[in-house]
Amino acid sequence: MIVFDKPDEALYEDALTVAKNRIQGMKGVGTLAEKSVHAMLKYYYAPNDKYHEVNIDGFVADACVDGEIYEIQTRNFYVMKRKLEAFLKEHEVTVIYPVSVENRISWIDPETGEIFPGTKKKTAKKPFVFYREIYSIRQFLGRDNLHFAIALLSTEDSRLLDGYGKDRKIRATKLDRFPCGFEGEIFIDSPADFVKLFPDGLPAEFTSADFAHAAAVSRDDATKALIVLREAKIVGITGKNKNENIYTVL
């Protein structure tokens, strides 16, 4: 069962307004200098911009408030390894991971600027993909000063109608992903909190295939998730079925 908290709506609206006002670096209808989701989250978790882009131990933190660092990472957690090693020496660190649980695509004609809004659709991206990312930095999971915040968002992608094919959508230019709603937050303050991010429908004993089905992720992602959950002491291995480990919740 996924356990999440409701966000602060007033704080979200304020952060969204600031993010809209800060959209810059446009070249006609070209790529944004700072992505909107990143900008909104930065102002949500650190509303005062005097705490943004802080140099710490040779690295730039997205925000640092009263000694606590906030680092927003949309994917590829492995690139943070050197940063985390430096930051965790003397600071509390919260890694913020946005997940689009609902998304729609709007298309922009690059010649006329006309916008063709798309219809909303559920994305294949689920909160469980967080395990794929955390797997690459799992060596830091024992640190008491490392925390995570999974931001569950509804979003809208803006793309140019400049691609191939009859509708010009194949390999079209991706401009930005803009937040349309803040659905919830999952806080992981310690390894024990990974129980908040556990799929429903698993039997008392289960395999990685069972986990993949329940979480709607690939077998590879399920295997990585179970390695993380084992290290967090949320699940344990009780035996084997041929070449597959059998797990249970501890």
Buried (B, 14 or more C-beta within 10 A) or exposed (E): EBEBEEBEEEBBEBBBEBBEEBBEEEEEBEEBEBBBBBBBBBBBBBBEEEBBEBEBEEBEBBBBBEEBBBBBBBEEBEEBEEBBBBBBEEBBBBBBBBBBBBBBBBBBBBEEEEEEEEEEEEBEBBBBBBBBBBBBBBEBBEBEBBBBBBBBBBBBBBBBBBBEEEEBBEEBBEBBBBBBBBBBBBBBEBBEBBBBBBBEEBEEEBBBEBBBBBBBBEEEBBBBBBBBBBBBEBBEEEEEEEEEBBBBEE
